Amino acid sequence: MKPIPLQLITVKLDNGDHGVFVGSPLIANQNVMQSSQVSEIWFSDIRDLPDQMQLNELMTIVQNQICQCKENMH
């Protein structure tokens, strides 16, 4: 099985709630992070996924969502 790179993003709200998001790495090289800043954040629709979904199936959904977001950017 081919390994798939994943990155966890934890977002904490000022009311104490927090969530963890899993996706493809945004920045592969840690040195680049020092010169990068977040300019915008988008949230996708919430999807109910099967319990037994394979990781590669999940990553296909994530990659398709990323492609849709890129197409809708102005």
TORPA-4810 file (N, C-alpha, C, O; in nm, 3 decimals):
<nodes>
NODE_1_0.084_-0.117_0.000_0.000_0.000_0.000_0.089_0.124_0.000_0.184_0.133_0.077_M
NODE_2_0.057_0.219_-0.086_0.134_0.343_-0.096_0.096_0.437_0.020_-0.022_0.458_0.045_K
NODE_3_0.194_0.493_0.089_0.161_0.587_0.197_0.102_0.716_0.141_0.140_0.761_0.033_P
NODE_4_0.010_0.775_0.215_-0.054_0.900_0.175_-0.017_1.006_0.278_-0.041_0.985_0.397_I
NODE_5_0.042_1.118_0.237_0.076_1.223_0.334_-0.051_1.289_0.386_-0.139_1.325_0.309_P
NODE_6_-0.059_1.306_0.516_-0.174_1.371_0.580_-0.125_1.479_0.674_-0.014_1.472_0.727_L
NODE_7_-0.208_1.578_0.694_-0.177_1.684_0.789_-0.301_1.706_0.874_-0.413_1.710_0.823_Q
NODE_8_-0.282_1.720_1.005_-0.392_1.753_1.096_-0.389_1.902_1.124_-0.284_1.959_1.150_L
NODE_9_-0.505_1.964_1.119_-0.517_2.106_1.151_-0.616_2.116_1.266_-0.730_2.072_1.254_I
NODE_10_-0.573_2.174_1.377_-0.659_2.192_1.492_-0.699_2.339_1.498_-0.614_2.428_1.496_T
NODE_11_-0.829_2.364_1.506_-0.880_2.501_1.514_-0.953_2.513_1.648_-1.041_2.433_1.679_V
NODE_12_-0.914_2.612_1.726_-0.979_2.636_1.854_-1.055_2.768_1.847_-0.999_2.870_1.806_K
NODE_13_-1.180_2.766_1.887_-1.263_2.886_1.889_-1.252_2.955_2.024_-1.214_2.894_2.124_L
NODE_14_-1.287_3.084_2.027_-1.274_3.158_2.153_-1.373_3.112_2.259_-1.357_3.147_2.376_D
NODE_15_-1.476_3.034_2.221_-1.570_2.981_2.321_-1.522_2.849_2.380_-1.592_2.789_2.461_N
NODE_16_-1.403_2.802_2.340_-1.345_2.680_2.394_-1.366_2.558_2.306_-1.297_2.458_2.325_G
NODE_17_-1.459_2.563_2.212_-1.480_2.451_2.120_-1.360_2.439_2.027_-1.293_2.537_1.997_D
NODE_18_-1.334_2.317_1.984_-1.224_2.297_1.889_-1.254_2.179_1.799_-1.336_2.093_1.832_H
NODE_19_-1.187_2.174_1.687_-1.203_2.065_1.593_-1.070_2.031_1.529_-0.979_2.114_1.523_G
NODE_20_-1.061_1.909_1.482_-0.941_1.863_1.413_-0.981_1.826_1.272_-1.076_1.751_1.252_V
NODE_21_-0.909_1.878_1.175_-0.936_1.854_1.035_-0.819_1.778_0.975_-0.703_1.805_1.005_F
NODE_22_-0.851_1.682_0.890_-0.750_1.598_0.828_-0.750_1.624_0.679_-0.856_1.629_0.617_V
NODE_23_-0.633_1.642_0.621_-0.628_1.665_0.477_-0.488_1.650_0.422_-0.394_1.613_0.493_G
NODE_24_-0.476_1.678_0.296_-0.346_1.676_0.230_-0.262_1.789_0.287_-0.316_1.895_0.319_S
NODE_25_-0.130_1.769_0.302_-0.045_1.874_0.358_-0.052_2.003_0.276_-0.044_2.001_0.153_P
NODE_26_-0.067_2.111_0.345_-0.071_2.242_0.279_0.070_2.287_0.243_0.094_2.340_0.135_L
NODE_27_0.162_2.264_0.334_0.301_2.305_0.314_0.389_2.184_0.343_0.388_2.132_0.454_I
NODE_28_0.463_2.141_0.244_0.547_2.022_0.260_0.679_2.055_0.331_0.732_1.973_0.405_A
NODE_29_0.730_2.174_0.309_0.859_2.212_0.366_0.835_2.307_0.484_0.775_2.413_0.466_N
NODE_30_0.882_2.272_0.602_0.861_2.354_0.721_0.923_2.493_0.710_0.875_2.587_0.772_Q
NODE_31_1.031_2.506_0.631_1.096_2.637_0.617_1.007_2.736_0.544_1.016_2.857_0.567_N
NODE_32_0.921_2.688_0.456_0.832_2.777_0.381_0.730_2.840_0.474_0.687_2.953_0.451_V
NODE_33_0.692_2.769_0.579_0.590_2.816_0.672_0.628_2.950_0.735_0.539_3.030_0.766_M
NODE_34_0.755_2.975_0.755_0.799_3.098_0.817_0.765_3.221_0.733_0.746_3.329_0.788_Q
NODE_35_0.756_3.205_0.602_0.728_3.320_0.516_0.585_3.320_0.464_0.551_3.400_0.377_S
NODE_36_0.500_3.230_0.516_0.363_3.220_0.468_0.265_3.263_0.576_0.289_3.241_0.695_S
NODE_37_0.154_3.325_0.533_0.049_3.364_0.625_-0.085_3.320_0.566_-0.101_3.314_0.444_Q
NODE_38_-0.179_3.290_0.652_-0.313_3.253_0.607_-0.386_3.379_0.564_-0.391_3.477_0.638_V
NODE_39_-0.443_3.377_0.443_-0.519_3.493_0.397_-0.669_3.467_0.397_-0.748_3.560_0.417_S
NODE_40_-0.710_3.342_0.376_-0.852_3.307_0.378_-0.867_3.161_0.419_-0.775_3.082_0.400_E
NODE_41_-0.983_3.125_0.475_-1.014_2.988_0.510_-1.153_2.956_0.459_-1.246_3.036_0.475_I
NODE_42_-1.168_2.840_0.396_-1.299_2.793_0.348_-1.334_2.665_0.421_-1.247_2.585_0.453_W
NODE_43_-1.462_2.646_0.446_-1.511_2.523_0.505_-1.602_2.454_0.404_-1.687_2.519_0.343_F
NODE_44_-1.584_2.324_0.387_-1.669_2.248_0.295_-1.799_2.212_0.365_-1.815_2.232_0.485_S
NODE_45_-1.892_2.157_0.288_-2.012_2.101_0.346_-1.974_1.981_0.432_-1.870_1.919_0.408_D
NODE_46_-2.056_1.950_0.531_-2.034_1.832_0.615_-2.094_1.712_0.544_-2.209_1.717_0.500_I
NODE_47_-2.018_1.606_0.533_-2.064_1.485_0.466_-2.066_1.369_0.563_-1.975_1.354_0.644_R
NODE_48_-2.169_1.287_0.555_-2.173_1.162_0.631_-2.103_1.056_0.548_-2.141_1.029_0.435_D
NODE_49_-1.999_0.996_0.605_-1.919_0.897_0.534_-1.938_0.759_0.597_-1.961_0.749_0.718_L
NODE_50_-1.928_0.654_0.518_-1.941_0.519_0.572_-1.832_0.489_0.675_-1.718_0.535_0.661_P
NODE_51_-1.867_0.412_0.777_-1.771_0.377_0.882_-1.650_0.303_0.827_-1.539_0.321_0.877_D
NODE_52_-1.669_0.221_0.727_-1.562_0.135_0.677_-1.490_0.193_0.555_-1.425_0.120_0.481_Q
NODE_53_-1.501_0.324_0.535_-1.436_0.387_0.419_-1.284_0.372_0.429_-1.226_0.391_0.536_M
NODE_54_-1.222_0.338_0.318_-1.077_0.326_0.311_-1.014_0.466_0.303_-1.076_0.561_0.255_Q
NODE_55_-0.890_0.477_0.349_-0.821_0.606_0.350_-0.807_0.663_0.209_-0.823_0.784_0.190_L
NODE_56_-0.777_0.579_0.111_-0.761_0.632_-0.025_-0.893_0.685_-0.080_-0.893_0.779_-0.159_N
NODE_57_-1.005_0.627_-0.039_-1.136_0.680_-0.081_-1.162_0.816_-0.017_-1.213_0.907_-0.083_E
NODE_58_-1.126_0.829_0.110_-1.141_0.958_0.178_-1.054_1.064_0.113_-1.099_1.177_0.093_L
NODE_59_-0.930_1.029_0.081_-0.841_1.127_0.019_-0.889_1.169_-0.119_-0.867_1.283_-0.159_M
NODE_60_-0.954_1.079_-0.192_-1.012_1.116_-0.322_-1.121_1.221_-0.302_-1.128_1.317_-0.379_T
NODE_61_-1.205_1.204_-0.201_-1.309_1.303_-0.172_-1.246_1.436_-0.135_-1.289_1.541_-0.182_I
NODE_62_-1.142_1.433_-0.050_-1.075_1.556_-0.008_-1.012_1.626_-0.129_-1.027_1.748_-0.144_V
NODE_63_-0.944_1.551_-0.215_-0.880_1.612_-0.332_-0.983_1.670_-0.428_-0.960_1.776_-0.486_Q
NODE_64_-1.096_1.602_-0.445_-1.203_1.656_-0.530_-1.258_1.786_-0.474_-1.288_1.878_-0.549_N
NODE_65_-1.272_1.793_-0.342_-1.321_1.916_-0.278_-1.222_2.029_-0.299_-1.261_2.143_-0.325_Q
NODE_66_-1.092_1.999_-0.287_-0.990_2.101_-0.307_-0.997_2.154_-0.450_-0.985_2.275_-0.472_I
NODE_67_-1.015_2.066_-0.548_-1.024_2.108_-0.688_-1.144_2.199_-0.709_-1.135_2.298_-0.782_C
NODE_68_-1.258_2.168_-0.645_-1.377_2.252_-0.658_-1.351_2.389_-0.599_-1.393_2.490_-0.656_Q
NODE_69_-1.281_2.395_-0.486_-1.252_2.524_-0.423_-1.162_2.609_-0.513_-1.183_2.730_-0.525_C
NODE_70_-1.063_2.547_-0.575_-0.973_2.619_-0.665_-1.048_2.676_-0.784_-1.018_2.786_-0.830_K
NODE_71_-1.146_2.601_-0.836_-1.224_2.648_-0.950_-1.312_2.767_-0.914_-1.339_2.852_-0.999_E
NODE_72_-1.356_2.777_-0.787_-1.446_2.882_-0.743_-1.375_3.005_-0.689_-1.440_3.103_-0.654_N
NODE_73_-1.242_3.002_-0.682_-1.169_3.117_-0.630_-1.168_3.229_-0.734_-1.158_3.205_-0.854_M
NODE_74_-1.178_3.352_-0.684_-1.178_3.470_-0.773_-1.046_3.541_-0.764_-1.025_3.643_-0.831_H
</nodes>
